[in-house]
Amino acid sequence: MDDVKTEGSAKTFYLASELLDRLKSCKQLSDFSEAEDWIFASPVKIGRLPYSYTGVWRELVRASNAAGIGHLGTHAFRHTYRSWLDAVGTPVAVQQKMMRHADIRTTFNIYGDVATDEMTTASGQVAQLAFGQTERKQSAMRAKLLKEWLLR
């Protein structure tokens, strides 16, 4: 429809088949299910254009207030997406491409927060490595001392 912000934004984006199926179902159930209609068609534009950004934003604010969440902006979905990519172990270079960032520093510096439970899990795994290795070293040392004692 229009020029994109970066070269990366112009590249093909792959959707999981489950997501594509849900989007197709959503469109089929809408009042605007013709091939030329948008998936999230604006009733104001009779399906010929999508909801405007401000229309989506207003609806999100209304829904988040009704749910008692408080302020929730559309950018929260990008932060969530990045956190989920990280949670499933997606390499950072792939995350950068999926987030459509021209510079990997954007992926790290702006969208770099990780969820607390992931930090707890990672901390536990590192402690296990540290303590497990210490225990192995101590067992090896005991075995060596016992062997030396028996050989006397």
C-alpha positions as CSV (number, residue, x, y, z in Angstrom):
1,M,0.0,0.0,0.0
2,D,2.8,2.4,0.9
3,D,6.5,2.7,1.3
4,V,8.0,1.0,4.3
5,K,10.4,2.4,6.8
6,T,13.4,0.1,6.2
7,E,14.6,-2.4,3.6
8,G,14.0,-5.2,6.2
9,S,10.4,-4.2,6.5
10,A,9.9,-4.9,2.7
11,K,11.0,-8.5,3.0
12,T,8.6,-11.5,3.1
13,F,7.3,-12.3,6.6
14,Y,6.5,-15.9,7.4
15,L,3.4,-16.7,9.5
16,A,2.8,-20.0,11.3
17,S,0.1,-21.9,9.6
18,E,-2.0,-21.9,12.8
19,L,-1.9,-18.1,12.9
20,L,-2.8,-17.9,9.2
21,D,-5.7,-20.2,9.8
22,R,-7.0,-18.0,12.6
23,L,-6.7,-14.9,10.6
24,K,-8.6,-16.5,7.7
25,S,-11.4,-17.6,10.1
26,C,-11.5,-14.1,11.6
27,K,-12.0,-12.6,8.1
28,Q,-14.6,-15.2,7.1
29,L,-16.7,-14.3,10.2
30,S,-16.4,-10.5,9.7
31,D,-18.9,-8.3,7.8
32,F,-16.2,-7.8,5.3
33,S,-15.1,-11.2,4.0
34,E,-14.6,-10.4,0.3
35,A,-11.2,-11.0,-1.2
36,E,-10.6,-7.3,-1.6
37,D,-11.5,-6.5,2.0
38,W,-8.9,-6.2,4.7
39,I,-8.5,-8.8,7.5
40,F,-9.1,-6.1,10.1
41,A,-11.5,-4.0,7.9
42,S,-12.8,-0.7,9.1
43,P,-16.5,-0.4,9.2
44,V,-16.1,3.3,8.7
45,K,-14.4,2.6,5.3
46,I,-16.8,-0.2,4.4
47,G,-14.1,-2.8,4.4
48,R,-11.9,-1.1,1.8
49,L,-9.3,0.0,4.3
50,P,-8.1,-1.4,7.6
51,Y,-8.8,0.1,11.0
52,S,-6.6,3.2,11.4
53,Y,-3.8,3.1,14.0
54,T,-5.8,5.6,16.2
55,G,-8.9,3.4,15.9
56,V,-6.9,0.3,17.0
57,W,-5.2,2.4,19.8
58,R,-8.6,3.7,21.1
59,E,-10.1,0.2,21.2
60,L,-7.0,-1.2,23.0
61,V,-7.2,1.6,25.6
62,R,-10.9,1.0,26.1
63,A,-10.5,-2.8,26.4
64,S,-7.5,-2.5,28.7
65,N,-9.3,-0.1,31.0
66,A,-12.4,-2.4,31.0
67,A,-10.2,-5.3,31.9
68,G,-8.6,-3.3,34.8
69,I,-5.1,-3.6,33.2
70,G,-4.6,0.2,33.0
71,H,-2.7,1.8,30.2
72,L,-1.7,-0.6,27.5
73,G,-0.2,0.7,24.2
74,T,0.1,-1.1,20.9
75,H,3.9,-1.3,21.3
76,A,3.5,-3.6,24.3
77,F,2.8,-6.4,21.7
78,R,6.2,-5.9,20.1
79,H,7.9,-6.1,23.6
80,T,5.9,-9.3,24.3
81,Y,6.8,-10.8,20.9
82,R,10.5,-10.2,21.5
83,S,10.2,-11.7,25.0
84,W,8.5,-14.8,23.6
85,L,11.1,-15.2,20.9
86,D,13.8,-15.1,23.5
87,A,11.8,-17.5,25.8
88,V,11.7,-20.2,23.1
89,G,15.5,-19.8,22.4
90,T,15.4,-17.9,19.1
91,P,18.9,-16.7,18.2
92,V,19.2,-13.0,18.5
93,A,20.1,-12.5,14.8
94,V,16.8,-14.3,13.9
95,Q,14.9,-12.1,16.5
96,Q,16.3,-9.0,14.8
97,K,15.0,-10.1,11.4
98,M,11.6,-11.1,12.8
99,M,11.3,-7.8,14.6
100,R,12.3,-6.1,11.4
101,H,15.1,-4.1,13.0
102,A,17.7,-2.7,10.7
103,D,20.2,-2.5,13.6
104,I,20.6,-5.3,16.2
105,R,21.2,-2.7,18.9
106,T,17.5,-1.9,18.7
107,T,16.7,-5.5,19.4
108,F,19.0,-5.6,22.4
109,N,18.6,-2.1,23.8
110,I,14.9,-1.3,23.4
111,Y,13.4,-4.7,23.3
112,G,16.0,-6.5,25.5
113,D,14.1,-7.1,28.7
114,V,13.6,-10.8,29.7
115,A,10.8,-12.2,31.8
116,T,11.5,-12.7,35.5
117,D,10.8,-16.4,35.5
118,E,13.3,-16.9,32.7
119,M,15.9,-15.0,34.8
120,T,15.2,-17.3,37.7
121,T,15.5,-20.4,35.5
122,A,18.8,-19.2,34.0
123,S,20.2,-18.3,37.4
124,G,19.3,-21.8,38.7
125,Q,20.9,-23.4,35.7
126,V,24.1,-21.4,36.2
127,A,24.2,-22.3,39.9
128,Q,23.7,-26.0,39.0
129,L,26.7,-25.8,36.7
130,A,28.9,-24.1,39.3
131,F,27.9,-26.3,42.2
132,G,27.7,-29.5,40.1
133,Q,31.2,-28.9,38.8
134,T,32.6,-28.1,42.3
135,E,31.0,-31.3,43.5
136,R,32.5,-33.3,40.6
137,K,36.0,-31.8,41.3
138,Q,35.6,-32.6,45.0
139,S,34.6,-36.2,44.2
140,A,37.6,-36.6,41.8
141,M,39.9,-35.2,44.5
142,R,38.6,-37.6,47.1
143,A,39.0,-40.5,44.6
144,K,42.6,-39.4,43.9
145,L,43.4,-39.2,47.6
146,L,41.9,-42.6,48.3
147,K,43.8,-44.2,45.5
148,E,47.1,-42.6,46.7
149,W,46.4,-43.8,50.3
150,L,45.6,-47.4,49.0
151,L,48.8,-47.5,47.0
152,R,51.0,-46.7,50.0
